[in-house]
């Protein structure tokens, strides 16, 4: 993250609330008491900070995708470059298959400050296995079962964006076959790890 850019939020289990990074606060200055607690309409209910300018969009995602427990937004360099080209990241390496289950799609150009980004995230990711969306000319939004899972997806998205960029610089990368993508995604999501 550069300076104060981007944000992270988590759904509060068992409540219609979310906790989100406040606007304009640098990450190394974050403490629990500096986080903003909001309802699922984006209204501040606890804290004396201004919530992120993306709060209404995060709230929209939580209302419409109940399985989502965490959201991350970055302006990471390589993934944002793909978003500026409005080009999906193709499934040409196993890491894309593992984490995202296929290409990382591009969402629409959307305004900050209302639910436009949230609507774009939901519309783009509905029916997709991807945990990431490249919002056109803006940056990356990732979702996860919790905030840590969404942070992982953001880190993985940047890594594959960089690797696929390098592969394209060398020539035309070869797309993975769909049966391989399906196998690798199932294995990674359901078998791999502890």
C-alpha positions as CSV (number, residue, x, y, z in Angstrom):
1,X,0.0,0.0,0.0
2,X,1.2,3.5,-0.8
3,X,0.6,6.1,1.9
4,X,-3.0,5.8,2.9
5,X,-4.4,4.3,-0.3
6,X,-6.7,1.3,-0.3
7,X,-8.7,-0.2,2.5
8,X,-9.6,-3.4,4.3
9,X,-12.8,-4.4,6.0
10,X,-14.3,-7.4,7.9
11,X,-17.9,-8.4,8.6
12,X,-18.6,-8.6,12.3
13,X,-19.8,-12.2,12.8
14,X,-23.4,-12.5,14.1
15,X,-24.2,-8.8,13.6
16,X,-25.1,-6.6,10.6
17,X,-21.9,-4.6,11.1
18,X,-18.5,-4.2,9.4
19,X,-15.2,-2.9,10.6
20,X,-13.2,-0.8,8.1
21,X,-10.0,1.2,7.8
22,X,-10.7,4.9,8.3
23,X,-10.1,7.4,5.6
24,X,-6.6,9.0,5.4
25,X,-5.0,7.0,8.2
26,X,-1.6,5.4,7.4
27,X,-1.4,1.6,7.9
28,X,1.3,1.7,10.5
29,X,-0.8,4.1,12.6
30,X,-3.8,1.7,12.7
31,X,-4.9,0.5,16.1
32,X,-8.2,-1.2,17.1
33,X,-9.6,2.1,18.5
34,X,-8.9,3.9,15.2
35,X,-11.0,1.5,13.1
36,X,-14.5,2.5,12.1
37,X,-17.5,0.3,12.9
38,X,-20.4,0.7,10.5
39,X,-23.8,-0.8,9.8
40,X,-24.4,-2.6,6.4
41,X,-25.7,0.7,5.0
42,X,-22.3,2.3,5.6
43,X,-23.3,4.5,8.6
44,X,-20.8,4.9,11.3
45,X,-22.1,3.3,14.6
46,X,-18.9,3.2,16.7
47,X,-15.7,5.2,16.6
48,X,-14.8,8.8,16.1
49,X,-13.1,8.5,12.7
50,X,-14.3,9.0,9.2
51,X,-14.7,5.6,7.5
52,X,-13.1,4.8,4.2
53,X,-14.6,6.5,1.2
54,X,-15.3,2.9,-0.1
55,X,-17.4,2.0,3.0
56,X,-20.8,2.2,1.1
57,X,-19.4,-0.2,-1.5
58,X,-18.1,-2.6,1.1
59,X,-21.5,-2.6,2.8
60,X,-23.2,-3.2,-0.6
61,X,-21.0,-6.3,-1.1
62,X,-21.7,-7.6,2.4
63,X,-25.5,-7.2,1.9
64,X,-25.5,-9.0,-1.4
65,X,-22.8,-11.7,-0.9
66,X,-23.5,-13.1,2.6
67,X,-20.6,-15.6,2.2
68,X,-18.1,-12.7,2.1
69,X,-16.5,-12.0,5.4
70,X,-13.6,-9.7,4.3
71,X,-12.9,-7.2,1.5
72,X,-9.6,-5.6,0.5
73,X,-8.9,-2.8,-2.0
74,X,-5.5,-2.0,-3.3
75,X,-3.9,0.1,-6.1
76,X,-1.1,-2.5,-6.4
77,X,1.0,-1.6,-9.4
78,X,0.8,-4.6,-11.8
79,X,-2.8,-5.5,-11.1
80,X,-3.9,-1.9,-11.4
81,X,-2.0,-1.7,-14.7
82,X,-4.2,-4.6,-16.0
83,X,-7.3,-2.7,-14.7
84,X,-6.2,0.4,-16.6
85,X,-6.0,-1.7,-19.8
86,X,-9.4,-3.1,-18.9
87,X,-7.9,-6.5,-19.6
88,X,-8.6,-9.6,-17.5
89,X,-5.7,-11.5,-16.2
90,X,-5.8,-14.8,-18.1
91,X,-5.4,-18.2,-16.5
92,X,-1.9,-19.1,-17.8
93,X,-0.2,-20.1,-14.5
94,X,-1.3,-22.6,-11.9
95,X,-1.6,-19.9,-9.2
96,X,-4.4,-18.2,-11.2
97,X,-6.2,-21.6,-11.3
98,X,-5.5,-22.3,-7.6
99,X,-6.6,-19.1,-6.1
100,X,-9.0,-17.6,-8.7
101,X,-10.4,-20.6,-10.6
102,X,-10.0,-18.9,-13.9
103,X,-9.3,-15.5,-15.3
104,X,-9.4,-12.5,-13.0
105,X,-12.2,-10.4,-14.5
106,X,-12.5,-6.7,-15.1
107,X,-15.3,-4.7,-13.5
108,X,-16.9,-1.5,-14.8
109,X,-15.6,2.0,-14.4
110,X,-17.3,3.2,-11.2
111,X,-17.4,6.3,-9.0
112,X,-16.0,6.4,-5.5
113,X,-18.3,7.5,-2.6
114,X,-21.5,5.7,-3.5
115,X,-22.4,2.0,-4.0
116,X,-21.2,2.0,-7.7
117,X,-18.0,0.0,-6.9
118,X,-20.0,-2.4,-4.7
119,X,-22.5,-3.0,-7.5
120,X,-19.7,-3.5,-10.0
121,X,-17.9,-6.0,-7.7
122,X,-21.1,-8.0,-7.1
123,X,-22.1,-8.0,-10.8
124,X,-18.7,-9.0,-11.9
125,X,-18.0,-11.8,-9.4
126,X,-21.5,-13.3,-9.3
127,X,-21.1,-16.7,-11.0
128,X,-17.3,-16.5,-11.0
129,X,-14.9,-18.4,-8.8
130,X,-12.6,-15.4,-8.8
131,X,-11.9,-13.7,-5.4
132,X,-10.6,-10.6,-7.2
133,X,-12.0,-8.1,-9.6
134,X,-9.9,-5.5,-11.5
135,X,-12.1,-2.4,-11.4
136,X,-11.6,-0.5,-14.6
137,X,-9.0,2.3,-14.4
138,X,-9.0,2.1,-10.6
139,X,-7.5,-0.9,-8.8
140,X,-8.2,-4.3,-7.3
141,X,-10.9,-5.4,-4.9
142,X,-10.7,-8.9,-3.4
143,X,-13.2,-10.8,-1.3
144,X,-12.7,-13.7,1.2
145,X,-14.3,-15.7,3.9
146,X,-12.6,-13.3,6.3
147,X,-10.3,-10.3,6.1
148,X,-7.1,-12.4,6.1
149,X,-8.4,-14.5,3.2
150,X,-9.2,-11.3,1.3
151,X,-5.7,-10.0,2.0
152,X,-4.2,-13.2,0.7
153,X,-6.3,-12.9,-2.5
154,X,-5.0,-9.3,-2.9
155,X,-1.4,-10.5,-2.5
156,X,-1.9,-13.4,-4.9
157,X,-3.6,-11.1,-7.4
158,X,-0.6,-8.8,-7.5
159,X,1.8,-11.7,-7.9
160,X,0.0,-13.3,-10.8
161,X,-0.5,-9.8,-12.4
162,X,3.2,-9.4,-12.4
163,X,4.1,-12.9,-13.6
164,X,1.6,-12.8,-16.4
165,X,2.8,-9.4,-17.4
166,X,6.4,-10.8,-17.6
167,X,5.2,-13.8,-19.6
168,X,3.4,-11.5,-22.1
169,X,6.5,-9.5,-22.5
170,X,8.3,-12.6,-23.7
171,X,5.5,-13.6,-26.1
172,X,2.0,-15.1,-26.1
173,X,1.4,-17.2,-22.9
174,X,-0.6,-20.4,-23.4
175,X,-3.9,-20.6,-21.6
176,X,-4.4,-23.5,-19.2
177,X,-7.1,-26.0,-20.3
178,X,-10.4,-25.8,-18.4
179,X,-10.1,-29.3,-16.9
180,X,-6.7,-28.4,-15.5
181,X,-8.0,-25.2,-14.0
182,X,-11.0,-27.0,-12.4
183,X,-8.7,-29.7,-11.0
184,X,-6.2,-27.3,-9.6
185,X,-8.8,-24.9,-8.1
186,X,-10.6,-27.8,-6.4
187,X,-7.3,-29.2,-5.1
188,X,-6.1,-25.9,-3.8
189,X,-9.4,-24.8,-2.2
190,X,-10.3,-28.2,-0.6
191,X,-7.2,-30.3,-0.1
192,X,-4.0,-28.2,-0.1
193,X,-2.5,-27.0,3.2
194,X,-3.3,-27.7,6.9
